[in-house]
């Protein structure tokens, strides 16, 4: 089998976990989480604070809750994993489905502008397939309309714009560190912001709303005499997860990112002349660390490719089913670009353990349509 995606962990991650178990002795949220947050802040730069949580979805949920109130509306592309929508409704808000741009496959601002109402207070662009080309436009749009900007950067850890890492600028930026992301902490996520009110809110909310409990946890202590003034959740990261994440972060620039870029460039070179394939224009030289590699199969040939992949035991993904088509989030209007892209999209294998022979087999299969 050629895997669509996979975790790339080994002896260094095992040793880090063993150190937590054998020497530190505290498996929950403690000093290692604080160390991981500092590592992330130093890596991302920009003087932003980082708060780690137990999933990317939790990061989005707490970020939305920190900048909205129940009943508010949040603009979001329908073409995203359902976690983006569940985070918005989890905060008591309404996700407003927006169409995507046919070139970038990310939030279409012209469509989003049509969906603004007096209840719209925030927007959540999603950097699908690590495409961060529209980040400046999203920030300008949010500023022009007085909206808070919660960036779903689950696919975009390590990516840059104009030499600045995603997360080092902007309003509130959320990452995912689940098992198949650009780096993993087993499960996990992070929120970056320069807004001290946001940082305090998400820091407290991840620990059941207990005020300023994080500092005690970093020191190996617990709060017993405390107050709670807002809804909180058990969303904190554990020392075990953070230990894995710290090792993964050290491997990103020298190991994971170069290999992901190499694979993306090989795919692009081998598929660019195929009239049945539409690629998303991306700069894979330095700016992008690709998380997934979706392509659009034209002329109604996607199902034929699916059958070929199945026969060769090549995994694929159809990412993602539009949320405005899901029963819980169904919209009473059409999003034509989203629907068309979904009918043609397919993700092909992308992970650092992919070999040249596997890349050739995958692209030869696509080119044989």
Residue pairs with C-beta under 8 A, 6 or more apart in sequence:
1 313
1 314
1 315
2 312
2 313
2 314
2 315
2 349
2 354
2 358
2 361
2 362
3 315
3 349
3 351
3 353
4 315
4 316
4 317
4 347
4 348
4 349
4 350
4 351
5 180
5 292
5 317
5 349
5 350
5 351
6 180
6 351
6 353
7 179
7 180
7 184
8 256
8 351
8 352
8 353
9 184
9 244
9 248
12 247
12 251
13 243
13 244
13 247
13 248
16 243
16 244
16 246
16 247
17 240
17 243
17 244
19 243
20 26
20 27
20 32
20 239
20 240
20 243
21 27
21 240
24 30
24 31
24 32
24 239
26 220
26 239
27 238
27 239
27 240
28 217
28 236
28 238
28 239
29 207
29 214
29 217
29 236
29 237
29 238
29 239
30 217
30 218
30 220
30 239
31 218
31 219
31 220
31 239
32 239
32 242
32 243
32 246
33 52
33 217
33 218
33 236
33 237
33 238
33 239
33 241
33 242
34 214
34 217
34 218
35 242
35 246
36 52
36 185
36 237
36 242
36 243
36 245
36 246
36 249
37 50
37 51
37 52
37 190
38 50
39 246
39 249
40 50
40 52
40 190
40 192
40 249
41 48
41 49
41 50
43 165
43 249
44 50
44 165
44 166
44 167
44 168
44 192
45 164
45 165
45 168
46 164
46 165
46 167
46 168
46 169
46 194
47 194
48 167
48 168
48 173
48 192
48 193
48 194
49 192
49 193
49 194
49 196
49 199
50 190
50 191
50 192
51 62
51 190
51 191
51 199
51 202
51 203
51 206
51 214
52 185
52 188
52 189
52 190
52 236
52 237
52 242
52 245
53 59
53 62
53 188
53 189
53 190
53 191
53 202
53 206
53 235
53 236
53 237
54 187
54 188
54 189
54 206
54 235
54 236
54 237
54 238
54 241
55 176
55 178
55 187
55 188
55 189
55 235
56 83
56 154
56 174
56 175
56 176
56 177
56 178
56 181
56 188
56 189
57 83
57 86
57 87
57 176
57 189
58 189
58 206
58 233
58 235
59 174
59 175
59 176
59 189
59 190
59 191
59 202
60 83
60 84
60 87
60 88
60 124
60 150
60 152
60 174
60 189
61 86
61 87
61 90
61 91
61 233
61 235
62 191
62 201
62 202
62 205
62 206
62 233
62 235
63 87
63 150
63 172
63 174
63 191
63 193
63 198
63 202
64 74
64 87
64 88
64 90
64 91
64 93
64 122
64 124
64 150
65 90
65 91
65 92
65 201
65 202
65 205
65 231
66 172
66 197
66 198
66 201
66 202
66 205
67 121
67 122
67 148
67 150
67 171
67 172
67 198
68 74
68 91
68 92
68 93
68 121
68 122
68 148
69 92
69 121
70 91
70 92
70 93
71 92
71 93
71 94
71 119
72 93
72 94
72 119
72 120
72 121
72 122
73 93
73 94
73 95
73 96
73 117
73 119
73 120
73 121
74 88
74 93
74 94
74 95
74 96
74 120
74 121
74 122
74 123
74 124
74 150
75 96
75 98
75 107
75 112
75 115
75 116
75 120
75 122
75 123
75 124
75 147
76 84
76 85
76 88
76 95
76 96
76 97
76 98
76 107
76 123
76 124
76 126
76 323
77 97
77 98
77 99
77 100
77 106
77 107
77 108
77 125
77 126
77 128
77 338
78 97
78 98
78 99
78 100
78 322
78 323
78 324
78 325
78 331
78 335
78 338
79 100
79 105
79 126
79 128
79 320
79 322
79 338
79 341
79 342
80 126
80 128
80 152
80 320
80 323
81 154
81 319
81 320
82 320
82 323
82 326
82 329
83 154
84 95
84 124
84 126
84 152
84 323
85 95
85 323
85 326
85 329
88 94
88 95
88 124
89 95
89 328
89 329
93 122
94 119
95 323
95 329
96 115
96 120
97 322
97 323
97 324
97 329
97 331
97 335
98 107
98 108
98 111
98 112
98 115
98 335
99 108
99 111
99 335
99 336
99 337
99 338
100 106
100 107
100 108
100 128
100 335
100 337
100 338
100 341
101 107
101 108
101 134
101 337
102 337
102 340
102 341
103 280
103 281
104 131
104 133
104 134
104 280
105 128
105 129
105 131
105 280
105 294
105 341
106 125
106 126
106 127
106 128
106 131
106 133
106 134
107 123
107 125
107 126
107 134
107 138
108 337
109 134
109 137
109 138
109 141
111 335
112 123
112 141
113 141
113 145
116 145
120 145
120 147
121 147
121 148
122 147
122 148
122 149
122 150
123 138
123 141
123 142
123 147
123 148
123 149
123 150
124 150
124 151
124 152
125 134
125 135
125 138
125 149
125 151
125 152
126 152
126 154
126 155
127 135
127 151
127 152
127 153
127 154
127 155
127 156
127 159
127 166
128 155
128 294
129 155
129 280
129 282
129 290
129 291
129 292
129 293
129 294
130 155
130 156
130 159
130 182
130 282
130 288
130 289
130 290
130 291
130 292
131 280
131 282
131 288
132 153
132 156
132 159
132 160
132 161
132 166
132 287
132 288
133 161
133 282
135 151
135 161
135 166
135 170
136 161
138 149
138 151
139 149
139 170
139 171
141 147
142 148
142 149
142 171
148 171
148 172
149 170
149 171
149 172
150 171
150 172
150 173
150 174
151 166
151 170
151 171
151 172
151 173
151 174
152 174
153 159
153 166
153 167
153 173
153 174
153 175
154 174
154 175
154 176
154 181
154 189
154 291
155 181
155 182
155 291
155 292
156 166
156 175
156 289
156 291
157 166
157 167
157 175
157 176
157 177
157 181
157 182
157 183
157 252
157 289
157 291
158 165
158 182
158 183
158 252
158 253
158 257
158 289
159 165
159 166
159 287
159 288
159 289
160 166
160 286
160 287
161 287
166 173
167 173
167 175
167 192
168 192
171 193
171 195
172 191
172 192
172 193
172 195
172 198
173 191
173 192
173 193
174 189
174 190
174 191
174 192
175 181
175 189
175 190
175 192
176 188
176 189
177 183
177 184
177 185
177 186
177 187
177 188
177 189
177 190
177 241
177 245
177 248
178 184
178 186
178 187
178 188
178 189
179 186
179 187
180 351
181 291
182 252
182 256
182 257
182 260
182 289
182 291
183 245
183 248
183 249
183 251
183 252
183 256
184 244
184 245
184 248
185 237
185 241
185 242
185 244
185 245
185 248
186 240
186 241
186 244
186 245
187 241
188 237
188 241
188 242
188 245
191 198
191 199
191 202
193 199
200 212
201 230
203 212
203 214
204 210
204 211
204 212
204 213
204 214
204 230
204 232
205 230
205 231
205 232
205 233
205 235
206 214
206 232
206 233
206 235
206 236
207 213
207 214
207 217
207 232
207 234
207 235
207 236
208 228
208 232
208 233
208 234
209 228
209 229
209 230
209 231
209 232
209 233
210 223
210 226
210 228
210 232
211 223
211 226
211 227
211 228
211 229
212 223
213 222
213 223
213 226
216 222
216 223
217 236
248 256
252 289
255 352
256 289
256 352
257 289
259 352
259 354
260 289
260 290
260 291
260 350
260 351
260 352
261 284
261 285
261 288
261 289
261 290
263 290
263 293
263 350
263 354
263 359
264 282
264 284
264 288
264 290
264 293
264 350
265 284
266 356
266 359
266 363
267 293
267 295
267 348
267 359
267 362
267 363
268 279
268 284
270 359
270 360
270 363
270 367
271 277
271 279
271 295
271 363
271 366
271 367
272 279
274 366
274 367
274 369
275 298
276 297
276 298
276 299
276 301
276 366
276 369
277 295
277 296
277 297
277 298
277 366
278 295
278 296
278 298
278 344
279 295
279 296
280 294
280 295
282 288
282 290
284 290
290 350
291 350
292 317
292 319
292 347
292 350
293 347
293 348
293 349
293 350
294 317
294 319
294 345
294 346
294 347
294 348
295 345
295 346
295 347
295 348
295 366
296 341
296 344
296 345
296 346
297 305
297 344
297 346
297 366
297 369
298 344
301 369
302 343
302 344
302 346
304 369
305 316
305 346
305 365
305 366
305 369
306 316
306 346
308 365
308 368
308 369
309 315
309 316
309 365
312 361
312 365
314 348
314 349
314 361
314 362
314 365
315 349
316 346
316 347
316 348
316 349
317 346
317 347
318 342
318 345
318 346
318 347
319 345
319 347
320 342
321 342
322 335
322 338
322 339
322 342
323 329
324 330
324 331
324 333
324 335
324 338
348 362
348 366
349 358
349 362
